[in-house]
Amino acid sequence: MDLKGRDFLKLLDFTTEEIAYLLDLAADLKEKKKKGIPVDTLRGKNVALIFEKTSTRTRCAFEVAAHDLGMGTTYLDPSGSQIGKKESIADTARVLAGMFEGIEYRGFGQDIVEELARYANVPVWNGLTNEFHPTQMLADFLTIREHFGHLEGIRLTYMGDARYNMGNSLMVACAKMGMHFTACTTAKYFPEEGLVAQCREIAAQTGGSITLTEDVDAGTKDRDVVYTDVWVSMGEPDEVWEERIRELSPYQVNRAVMENAGEKAIFMHCLPAFHDMDTKIGAQMGERFAVNEMEVTDEVFESPQSLVFQEAENRMHTIKAVMLATIGE
């Protein structure tokens, strides 16, 4: 499988076989790292990491993965780049492409990372946009495959706000890999109809399915994976907290949901999670709205069914696979 020179912007751009290849490569790289076998075949190369939205896992995953592969990294935080302000996206892409072998972007609209890729003659990787989060999908699906031994036929339910990057990306990824995706939330928070239709067409070819439901009992009955994310995304105003807590509280992942899903079900979350009041924002929102837990209860988050930290580690192994495959040795 030759992916050298390819951008990694969204999973809609990749075939089922190409996604499986990246997962296989990630699993091999993970095994080698655990055994202490170096894979530093990209020595002398460098990558630029543009972060208009900060992140613990994405930054650490890209930096450690690049270091393991022998590469150097330059981190550009929201104040460290002139992209879109004093310098156009097209100009930024061409400047960075002359200095680096790859460019990561984490920020706002999908159109930004798509434009970067259009003007850069090196691979561009999407570390998160408002619409898609493809590197998270590889980590999630490696985690699921490690646990169940396969992806095809797996039943995954996403609870909460399914309109943006996580709901969109999980729906696309499940369709691509022949899995059964359910968005379980109030209809206001369903994914966009055009993308749903596109994913249903893909699922028809792979043996998967796409379901949208407001019924928690039906939507979580006999599931393999129950997935959720924070109810208020980065960059959204504080004013939306009250509305989200009111409208999405019926879709909290709690003991009843996991019992309905079944003993074999696993819980996943891309993190960070508001499962207690041990964060500044969590404490503020908890005091303001009299809630101690939000999208997931601490009981579920800390339970044996929770694979959130294995999932977080796999960010690094799968990102390493993307960089190695697209830069090439």
Number of C-alpha atoms within 10 A of each C-alpha: 8 10 17 16 17 21 26 24 25 22 21 18 11 15 12 15 12 15 20 18 17 22 22 15 19 26 20 13 21 20 13 13 14 9 9 9 11 13 14 16 14 20 15 11 17 19 25 22 23 23 23 19 16 14 15 9 18 20 19 14 21 25 23 18 23 24 17 18 22 17 19 18 18 13 16 16 14 14 9 11 16 13 19 12 8 9 12 12 22 17 15 18 23 17 13 18 22 12 13 17 23 25 27 26 25 25 20 18 13 20 12 19 26 19 14 27 27 16 17 23 18 26 24 32 27 25 27 28 24 19 18 26 24 27 24 27 24 26 24 26 23 26 24 21 16 13 12 12 10 13 19 17 17 19 22 27 27 27 29 27 29 28 18 18 21 27 28 23 23 27 29 27 26 28 29 27 24 22 23 23 29 26 30 27 26 20 13 11 19 21 20 13 10 9 13 19 12 13 23 20 15 22 24 14 12 18 15 23 22 22 14 19 16 18 13 20 14 14 25 29 16 18 25 23 23 25 25 25 24 19 23 17 13 12 10 9 9 9 9 12 16 12 12 16 19 10 17 18 17 16 23 22 27 17 15 13 19 23 15 17 23 16 12 13 20 24 24 25 23 20 16 13 21 24 21 18 18 10 13 9 11 19 18 12 21 17 12 11 13 10 14 17 21 26 25 25 19 19 15 20 21 13 13 10 17 20 19 22 13 15 23 21 16 25 26 27 26 30 27 25 23 27 29 24 20 21 19 14 11
